[in-house]
Amino acid sequence: MKSHQTTQTMKPATAAKKLGVYLPATPAEFQEGVVSRAELDELQANPPEWLRDLRREGPHPRPVVAARLGVSIAGLARGGVTEPLTTEQIEALKQDRPEWLEKERATQAGVRKEAARLKQRDAERAGRDDADPRH
């Protein structure tokens, strides 16, 4: 018996998230349709002009804004940034260096440092456990 392959599709919001773009800024035909896995792969491999423009200039969704500023999404909210920002707006924030941004960057750096410390500790423990014949 031959199994039928069904085409896996996703909502435009899911596809936009995977592409790292802000859905309301995408073309209407993208927002109104469904996107297959193959179409998503093609968009990632050979992005059309509208996708290249959105990735380059924005507006960008919060995860992208947060990453470009070096802060968490929660840090954006604490800083009062609740709307998507363009690349130009992100660069302006980087230049202005508001107090909230400096504080959130320091917080994020501390979080990364702690995560690295815990990863190192866990790796050392795993190494000791492997070498310990009692385990």
C-alpha positions in Angstrom: 0.0 0.0 0.0 1.4 3.4 -1.0 1.2 6.2 1.6 0.2 9.6 0.4 2.4 12.5 1.3 0.4 15.4 2.5 1.9 18.9 2.0 2.8 20.4 5.3 1.6 24.0 5.5 1.7 26.8 8.0 -0.1 30.0 8.7 1.5 33.2 7.4 2.3 34.3 11.0 4.3 31.1 11.6 6.1 31.5 8.3 6.9 35.2 9.1 8.3 34.2 12.5 10.5 31.5 10.9 11.7 34.1 8.3 12.3 36.7 11.0 10.0 39.3 9.5 7.1 41.4 10.8 3.9 39.9 9.3 2.0 43.2 8.7 4.9 44.5 6.6 4.8 41.5 4.3 2.9 41.6 0.9 -0.9 41.0 1.1 -0.6 37.7 -0.9 1.8 36.4 1.7 -0.5 37.4 4.6 -3.6 36.0 3.1 -2.3 32.5 2.0 -0.8 29.5 3.5 2.9 28.6 3.1 4.1 25.1 2.5 7.3 23.8 3.9 8.8 23.8 0.3 7.7 27.4 -0.2 9.3 28.4 3.1 12.5 26.6 2.2 12.5 28.4 -1.2 12.0 31.8 0.5 14.9 31.1 2.8 17.2 29.8 0.0 16.3 32.5 -2.6 14.6 35.4 -0.8 12.5 37.7 -3.1 13.2 41.4 -3.1 10.5 42.2 -0.6 11.9 39.7 1.9 15.5 41.0 1.5 14.2 44.6 2.0 12.3 43.6 5.1 15.3 41.9 6.6 17.6 44.8 5.8 15.3 47.8 6.6 12.5 46.5 8.7 10.2 47.0 10.4 11.5 44.2 12.5 9.6 42.0 15.0 10.5 42.1 18.7 12.8 39.1 18.7 14.9 40.6 15.9 14.9 44.1 17.6 16.0 42.5 20.9 18.8 40.5 19.2 20.1 43.6 17.3 20.1 45.6 20.5 21.7 42.8 22.6 18.8 42.7 25.1 16.0 40.3 25.9 12.4 40.8 24.7 11.4 41.5 28.3 14.2 44.1 28.4 12.6 45.8 25.4 9.3 46.0 27.2 10.9 47.4 30.3 12.5 50.0 28.1 9.2 50.9 26.7 9.8 49.5 23.2 6.5 47.7 22.3 6.3 48.4 18.6 8.3 47.0 15.7 11.3 49.1 14.8 13.1 49.8 11.6 16.9 49.3 11.2 17.2 53.1 11.2 15.4 53.3 14.6 17.5 50.5 16.0 20.7 52.2 14.9 19.5 55.5 16.4 19.0 53.7 19.8 22.4 52.2 19.6 23.9 55.7 19.0 21.8 57.4 21.7 22.5 54.7 24.2 19.6 55.5 26.5 20.1 54.4 30.2 17.5 51.6 29.9 19.4 50.1 27.0 22.7 50.1 28.8 21.1 48.6 31.9 19.4 45.8 29.8 22.6 45.1 27.9 24.4 44.6 31.2 21.6 42.4 32.5 21.8 40.3 29.3 25.6 40.0 29.5 25.2 38.8 33.1 22.7 36.2 32.0 24.9 35.0 29.2 27.9 34.8 31.6 26.0 32.8 34.1 24.7 30.4 31.4 28.2 29.9 30.2 29.4 29.2 33.8 26.7 26.6 34.3 27.4 25.0 31.0 31.1 24.7 31.9 30.2 23.4 35.4 27.9 20.7 33.9 30.5 19.7 31.3 33.1 19.3 34.1 30.7 17.2 36.1 29.9 15.1 33.1 33.6 14.5 32.6 34.2 13.5 36.2 31.2 11.2 36.1 32.5 9.4 33.0 35.9 9.0 34.6 34.6 7.8 37.9 34.4 4.0 37.9 31.9 3.9 40.7 29.2 5.3 38.3 
